Amino acid sequence: MNPEASYRFSHAVARKPGKSVTQGIRDGAGPDPSPDAFLREHQAYVEALRATGAEVTVLDALEDFPDSVFVEDPALCVAGAAIILRPGAATRFGERDPMREALATIFDQVIDLPEGGYVDGGDILVTGREILIGLSARTDEAGVAQLEKITAGLGVPLRIVQTPPEILHFKTGCGLLDAETIFATAPLVRSGCFDGYRVIECPAGEEPAANLIRVNDQVFLAKGFPRTAELLRSQGYTVTELSVAEAAKLDGGLSCMSLRFTPGASS
Ligand code: CIR
């Protein structure tokens, strides 16, 4: 693998939130997000992605799919190919068809995850040396077995880990800072799944900050986590803080709202 391909991207894809975002899935009975406020947050997110130098495609809202703003879950773009996943939530399964259509205009190689299981993109962390995938309520062993066949063909090693049961997705609790450095919550650090990497632990009490993303020279961090911002800046990272208050009402965050990739780049 080219280690830098894990955080240097020429392109990104996002999808506008629709009015139906109020119907999005959430754990518990929290408040609905405001569609207008969500749209404003999304616009700021897209602008920040563009400011990193990436070419960003913003797809139209899909009112039939309230969670479709979280484009990370129905696809994985890696090693120059797009893989259409099989989201594990029934109301999200249909997001794969419009995502396939969109990615087919960008990628020469679009591969469907075969039937037999489920995988959400939120459970996948691509590092500079491998794909880490967390088994969760959305991602099962059968889905991972199918994915492994595809990623092996692309020349990218895949390692299975466990998403802690208290979080939705593996990346709810971690994010990549550079090819060799992972930012993660204490339970994930303690699990040992990042042994061999340089790890920066999320300050206690700021756990939602763990869903950060590195895009080219920037680290995007959720707004409202001052100790994390200071820690990362002290380690030399260039940090841009973005509000994800509306996405958070649906258990979403920074990684979920874009697919980031370089089309045609091999592993
Ligand atoms: C869901 O439950 O599927 C959405 N409400 C949130 C998805 C967040 N996606 C992500 O963490 N990759």
Residues whose N, C-alpha, C, O or C-beta is under 5 A from the ligand:
A	BS01	CIR	G24 I25 R26 D67 F70 E72 D73 G121 G122 H169 L250 D251 G252 C256
